[in-house]
Amino acid sequence: MNAGRHTPSFNTSERIVRSLLAAALIAAVIWSLTGNASPEVIVSRFW
């Protein structure tokens, strides 16, 4: 597990970047599906 010292931090940062990209992609799909609605409308749909 402790073979590489630099890999854990790199993997976590890469996971964060990938999760942010995935969230941005999902947000873009929702944004297009809602017909470019205001953020308040999108938030109110989930909450």
C-alpha positions in Angstrom: 0.0 0.0 0.0 2.8 2.4 0.9 4.9 1.6 -2.2 4.3 5.0 -3.8 4.3 8.1 -1.7 3.0 10.5 -4.4 0.3 8.3 -5.9 -2.4 8.6 -3.1 -2.6 12.4 -3.3 -2.5 12.3 -7.1 -5.3 9.7 -7.1 -7.5 11.7 -4.8 -7.0 14.9 -6.7 -7.8 13.1 -10.0 -10.9 11.7 -8.4 -12.0 15.2 -7.4 -11.4 16.5 -10.8 -13.3 13.6 -12.5 -16.2 14.0 -10.0 -16.3 17.8 -10.7 -16.3 17.1 -14.5 -19.0 14.5 -14.1 -21.1 16.9 -11.9 -20.6 19.7 -14.5 -21.7 17.3 -17.3 -24.8 16.3 -15.3 -25.6 19.9 -14.5 -25.2 20.8 -18.2 -27.6 18.0 -19.2 -30.2 19.1 -16.5 -29.7 22.7 -17.6 -30.5 21.8 -21.3 -33.4 19.6 -20.3 -35.0 22.3 -18.2 -34.8 24.7 -21.1 -32.2 27.0 -19.6 -34.3 27.6 -16.5 -33.0 29.7 -13.6 -30.8 28.0 -11.0 -33.5 28.6 -8.4 -36.0 26.5 -10.4 -33.5 23.7 -10.8 -32.7 23.8 -7.0 -36.4 23.8 -6.1 -37.0 20.7 -8.2 -34.5 18.7 -6.1 -35.2 20.3 -2.7 
